[in-house]
Amino acid sequence: MYVPPSRGSCGAAAGGERPRVYEVWRGSNEFFLQGRFIFGPDVRSLFLTIFLIIAPVLVFCIFVARHLINDFPDHWGVSVMVVVVVFTLYDMTLLLLTSGRDPGIVPRNTHPPEPELTDVGSDIGNGQTPQLRLPRTKDVFVNGVIVKVKYCDTCMLYRPPRCSHCSICNNCVERFDHHCPWVGQCIGRRNYRFFYMFVFSTTLLCLYVFGFCWVYIVKIRDAEHSSIWKAMLKTPASIVLIIYCFICVWFVGGLSVFHFYLMSTNQTTYENFRYRYDHRANPYNRGMVNNFLEIFCTAIPPSKNNFRARVPIEQGLQQVRTPARGFMSPNMGKPVGDLELGRKPVSWDEPRSAADIRDLEVGLGGLLDEKEGRIAHASPDLSREAIPVELVEGRAGMHSRRSSWGHRSGTSESMDSIAAQMGTGEANWGSISSGHGHGHGNGNASSTH
């Protein structure tokens, strides 16, 4: 599993060999085999899922299938053992294809798009520079229907239709369905097919074990000419497996039926719970047959991320460029919270954690060069004018993490010192640069959409 390198090691790498993409990845993902496999931050739950499948299969092979080998003519009893082993390996393969691949992550922009709307105030005539604000949403046409796409502050892009930002993995995912804790990965455009096949094959595996446990009990009853209850007492392992499979089939079977309905109507889990197409037209529904063909018979698009590639030099250079004009994020001054995922909004003036405050002090400490009397870096979300201290404190969560690529370290200062400099005008906020924002605007709280 990849462990993020320290800032010192990243600085050395910047001076020599450039790091790979997975080494400086801004999401919360875990990487294995040097970026060949990508998992969610809750990948440990995957081991629980594997255990819940492998353990009952082993019990079935040892206590049930082994005794059925000689109970069928023409050595057909061997097939009972072979089928369950092969089917389990097939199920594990689908699980790995679901959890260990890119679900359809949209690459982040290195800088925000060009602003389109200008917030013109009454004080513009006093010589102040107007603030440019990106529109929060844009209208796009999907099959003749207008669909609104939202701006993502974290990824600095307008999400494609059906794309949403996962607050767990901290990535925008194409055709986002949901984040599944059982597989430790987001379910999106590139792995939804394998996810459904995994859930459905697990349902069939439960029914297979459930059925042959009853076959073994009936074989015992017929051989000893006893009642079904006495035969069940002869094989307690079969009783445990019957109860276990009966409980599991309600979960995986119900999930299979639910996603069968979603595929037939071309919906995602997120859209079904969020938008409810019952009372309005679904622009993605092309008919049941075409909907299934879209899921199972179309080519899976290649990943938009090459996790093993070297970080391009241009990416580091773009993070230190100075914009021609200042602008504001569409969510500037709005409550923090994942609006799409239904998280409770948090007000800007709510106290942040001590870790976020310390990170803000370190991040803003590098902005001011006391010896030269100028600003080295600043966030693109800050305007050209002096910014109130309350707003800086509110944006602590938005700039708590810093990128180690293209970063210029600075001297840490306390919040009181920064506030004093901002109030007395010692810091020339009119020369704000966007480089700092691109390298540092990756806090978890920045997943507000």
Secondary structure, DSSP 4 states (H G I P E B T S, - for coil): ---PPPHHHHHHHHHSSPPBGGGG--SS-EEETTTTEEE-TTTTHHHHHHHHHHHHHHHHIIIIIHHHTTSSGGGTHHHHHHHHHHHHHHHHHHHHHHHSS---BPPPPSSPPPP-EEE--TTGGGTPPPEEE--SEEEEEETTEEEEEEEETTTTEEPPTT-EEETTTTEEETT--EEETTTTEEE-TTTHHHHHHHHHHHHHHHHHHHHHHHHHHHHHHHHHT--HHHHHHH-HHHHHHHHHHHHHHHHHHHHHHHHHHHHHHT--HHHHHHT-GGGS--TT---HHHHHHHHHSSPPPPPS--TTSBPPHHHHHHTTPPPSS-EE-TTTTSPBS-TTTTPPPB-TTSPPPHHHHHHHHHHHHTTEETTTTEE----TTS-SSPPPHHHHHHTTGGG----SSS--------HHHHHHHHHHT-S-GGG--SHHHHHH---GGGG--
